[in-house]
């Protein structure tokens, strides 16, 4: 079966610490560029200089981003999905709760009616070979990745959960409503894993990202119960350099830990300040909790409008 041409819908631009030499072989992919929705490609010229204004340890903080969207005026910190003009007035009810994501005309039925595990793949080339769109779930080990997947599809233990980080070691595909995939990827940054295991993860996971034509976007999970971690920014940086769209999904927003940096809202604000200095336009983000259900319906709605746009554009592509 012929695959549809790859479409990357989210603007994935981030700075790199040291600009590498030009790579003529880097695959060119179409990506949605807010506000006009015109086709463009990510390049080194899109990124600002190396991040010196980060909110991470070792750097000075940038100026705070605009306040959360309220009222009826356009907020420059909003993410505008396909079909929404950035100059359009945005009322509060048009923004998904606990996020910066505007609801657009491609939003559709986001209910999960059925979900089934399809297969585990040890190599990217072993993944399902069909033209169904998919979202990859990625994050640091112990970020709550499997719990979020279980909450989204409402099946206990559909994804492997464990108190031992680094349990997922393969690319796992779940078919939702017989029409799209949710993909569980191995966590990164697990310090207790052997160097060889981390190398293997890097190899086959990056191979998946670079060669998966049906990838609509990446849900990059960030633990809101702890201060911002450089490794999360580094991961987003790599995705941005390769023009792979992402949505920041803040997990564990119901948890508060004792000590400095234990309040989720403070950690999220610091992370947002950091990414506001890295992106020429705001990436989409949403707060979630697999315990309280916060953000579940909103995240599925966000995914539906990206998926529906992908279907529409893929069908119309030559």
KAMO-V446298 format. One record per backbone hydrogen bond with DSSP energy under -0.5 kcal/mol. CO is the residue of the C=O (numbers start at 1). NH is the residue of the N-H. Records with the same first field share a line. If there is no record, write none. Layout:
CO->NH ; NH
This chain:
6->30
7->9
8->32
10->12
11->13
22->24
23->26
30->8
31->40
32->34
33->37 ; 38
38->33
40->31
43->46 ; 47
44->47
52->60
56->59
70->73
71->92
74->76
75->78
78->80
79->81 ; 102
81->84
82->106
83->85
85->88
89->91
91->94
92->95
94->103
96->99
98->287
100->79 ; 102
101->96
102->104
104->107
111->113
114->177
116->175
119->173
121->171
123->126
124->127
128->130
133->181
134->216 ; 217
135->183
136->138 ; 219
137->185
138->221
139->188
140->143
144->148
145->149
146->150
147->151
148->152
149->153
150->154 ; 155
155->158
159->161
163->165
164->167
170->172
171->121 ; 173
172->184
173->118 ; 119
174->176 ; 182
175->116
176->179 ; 180
179->133
180->176
181->135
182->174 ; 184
183->137 ; 185
184->172
188->141
189->191
190->193
194->198
195->199
196->200
197->201
198->202
199->203
200->204
201->205
202->206
203->207
204->208
205->209
206->210
207->211
208->212
211->213
212->215
213->7
214->134 ; 216
216->9
217->136
218->220 ; 247
219->138 ; 221
220->249
221->140
222->224 ; 251
223->226
229->232 ; 233
230->234
231->235
232->236
233->237
234->238
235->239
236->240
237->241
238->242
239->244
240->243
243->245
245->218
247->220 ; 249
248->250 ; 286
249->222 ; 251
250->288
251->224
252->255
255->264
259->262
262->257 ; 264
263->266 ; 267
264->268
265->269
266->270
267->271
268->272
269->273
270->274
271->275
272->276
273->277
274->277
275->278 ; 279
284->248
285->100
286->250
288->253
289->293
293->296
294->289
295->299
296->300
297->301
298->302
299->303
300->304
301->305
302->306
303->307
304->308
305->309
306->310
307->311
308->312
309->313
310->314
311->315
312->316
313->317
